[in-house]
């Protein structure tokens, strides 16, 4: 039982490290637009039906908002990004 719990914890930590690393990478590269880029990736994943990737990119966007004071996040722009990705998908 302890092996199962330890493996689950290791998996959760690996997932956390992945979205934190993606957030730092995007925040460094995109600065003010980093949240929008993460939201764009989340919208693409949602449209494709990739549930795990959608959650990943949503967490990345939240982490960017937490760590980067320059990051912008306006709901109108996010809504536009989602609409654009939905149009592209068909």
N, C-alpha and C positions, 0 to 999 in steps of 0.2 A: 504494500500500500504506500509506503514512504517513497518507493521508487517512482510510482505513478505521480504522486504529488510533486516530487522534485522535478520530474520531467515536465510537468505542466508549468511549474514556476519558471523553469529555464526557457520554455517556449514563449511564455508571456514576456519575459525579460528581453528575449530576442526580438519580439514584435515591437516592444517599446523602444529598444535601441534603434530599430529601423526607422520608425516615424520620427524619432528625435533627430537622427542623422539627416533624414530628408528635409526636415524643417530647418536645421542649421544650414544645409547646403543651399536651399532655396532662399533663405533670408540673406545669405551672403551674396548670392548671385543676382537676385531680383530686387532686393531692398523693399521699396514701397509697394511693388506689385506682387510680392511673394505670396500673400494670402490669396490673391486672385488666381495665380497660377495653380496653387494647391486646390482651390475650389474648382478650377477648370478640370484638373485631373480627377477630382471626385465626381464631377458631373459626367465625364466620359465613362468612368467605371460604372456609375449608376445606370446610364443609358445602355451599356453593354450587359448589365445584369451581373456584374462582378462585385458581389456583396463585400467580400473581404477587402478588396482594393478600395471600394468606396469608403469603408470605415477607416482604412489606413490614411487616405488623403484628407478625410475630414479631420482626423486627429492631427495630421501635419498642419492643416490650416489653423487649428486651435493653438498648436504649439508655437507657430510663427507669431500669432497675435500675442501670445504670452511673452515671448523672448525678444521681439523686435519692436521698439517704440516707433520706428519709421513705417511699419506695415500699415497699410490702409485697408479698411473693410467697410464698404458701403453696401447696404442690402440691395439697392437698386442695381449696382454693378454685378453683384452676385446673381441676382435674378436674371439679368441679361445674359450672363455667362451660361447659366443653366438652359435658358431658352435657345441660345445659339447652339449648344451641344445637342440639344434635342432635335433641332432642325437639321443638323448635319447627319444625325443618325438615320433619318428617314422620315 
